Amino acid sequence: MKAVYALAAVTVIAITALMLIRRRTFPTHEVRTADLARILSQLSASTAHRAYAMLTFTPPDRPGDENVVSLQFSLEAGHPGFDWVLYQQRNIADEARFVEYARSAGFSPRRTELNGVTYWRVERGDLVALCSGVITNIYHLSPTAPIELITEGFEWPT
C-alpha cells in the first residue's frame, strides 16, 4: 500500500514541478475537447511508472496568467483518473464550483493530499465527459478552443 501512495505522491510532485517550469522545458501540444477520449485512451494504455496528461487553458471570462486552469488525467496504481489539483490560483478559487459540478453530474470526487499537494480525484464514471463538462460548462470554453497539453509517460501525436 505504501508503494501506491509513493507512486501517487511522485505523480503529484511531478505535476507541481511541471506547473512551475512547464513552459520553459517541457514540450506542449495543442489539443481540443474532441481529443480528450484519445488522450485518456493513450494514457490508460501506458505502462510507464509515471503517466499523466495535464491540460491547461485560460478561460475567456478572465484572461491572464493568474487565471490559468489546470486539469489532469493521470494513472495512480494503474487506474486512470481525473484530477483537480489545488495548485493554480484559479483551481483553488473554483474548488467548490468543481466539486458541486462533479457531484451534480453523478461523480464522486475524493479529496486527497500527498506531500503537501491537495487535489480532488475521480476514478469512476465517464472521465472524458467530466473533463469536457468542466471545460465547456464551468469555464464556457468553446469545444474548438485550443488547450495546452503536456504529457508524461506516453507519446502524443503532433
N, C-alpha and C positions, 0 to 999 in steps of 0.2 A: 504494500500500500504506500510505503514511503517513496518508492520509485515512481509511482503515479503522480504523487504530489510534487516530487522533484522535477519531473518532466513538465508538469503544468507550470511550475514556478519558472523554469527555464523559458518556456514559451512567453509568459507574461513579462519577464525581464527583457527578453528579446524585443518584444513589442514596444516596451518603454524606451529601450535604446534606439530602436528604429524611429520612434516619434521624435527623438532628439536630433537625429542626424540623417533622417530619411532622404532629404533632397540632395544631400551632399555626396553620398557614397553608394546608395542603392538604386539600381535601375528601376524605373517605373514604367507602367504600361497604361494606356488609356483604354477604358472599357465603358460599357453602357449597362443598364439594368438587364438587358436581354442576355448579357454574358454571364449572369450570376449562376445559372444552373451548370454551365460548363466549368466555371471556376470551382464550384463546390464539388463537382464530379471529379475533376482532376486532383483537387486537394484530397478528397476521400480515398483516391487510389494510391496516394503517396505511401511509400514505405520508409520515408525519411524519419530520423529521430525527432526532428522538429519541423513542423509544417504549418503554414498559415497563409492566408490571403488577407492583406489589410487594404481596405477601401477607404479613400478619403476624398472629401469634396467640401466646397463652401456653399452653403445654401443661398439661394437667390435673395432671401429676405434681409440677410445681413452679411454682405461680403467682407472679406478681410481675414488675415491670418489668425486672428484671435477667435474666429468663428468656425474654424475647420472642424468638421465632424469626422470621426474615425469609427468605422465599423470593421468587423473582422469575422472571418470563418477560420477556425483552427481545429487541429486534432489534439485531443487530450486522451491519453491512454488508448489511442487508436480510434476514438469516437469523434466524428465531426460535430461541430457546434458553432453557434453564432455567439459572438462576444460583444458586449457593450462595455468597453474599457473606460474606466473613470480616470482618464489622464488628460485629455484635451479639455480646455475650458468649456467649450460648448457641450461636450458629452456630460460633464459634471452638472452644468446648468439644466440640462434637459433629462436628467436621470429619471425623475418622477414621470415625466411625459412618456419616456420609453417604456417604463415598467407598466404604466397604465395601458398604453397601446398594445404591448405584447400580451398582457393578461386579457384584455378585451377581445383580442384576436384568437384566444384559446391556448396561448402558450404559457408555460410555467417557468419564467426566468428564476434562476437561483443566484443569489449574491455570494460571491467568493472573494477571498482576499489571500494573496500569496505574496510574500516578500514586500509587503507594504503597498502593493498594487491591488486595487479593488476593481472588480468587474462583475457584470451580470452575464450569465451563461445560459443558453437554451440549447438542449441537445435533442429534443423530441419534437416531431411535427415537421411541417414543410418549412425548412430553414430559408429556402430561396424566397418563398412568399413573405416570410417575416422580414428579411433584409430588404426586399423590394418594397414592401409596405412602409418600412421605416423611411426609405429614401423618397418615395413618392407621396405618402400620406402625411408623415410628420413634417418633412422638410420641403415638400412640394417641388422637388427637383423633377424636371421633365425626364421621362424614360429614355430620351435620346441625348440627355446631357452627359458630358464627359465626366468620368470618375477615375481618379488615380488609383492604380493597383500596384501593390508591392507584394511579391511572393517570396516565400522561403520554403524549400523542401519539395518543390515541384516546378516544372517549366510551364510558362505561359506563352502561347504563340504571339508573335508580334504582328 
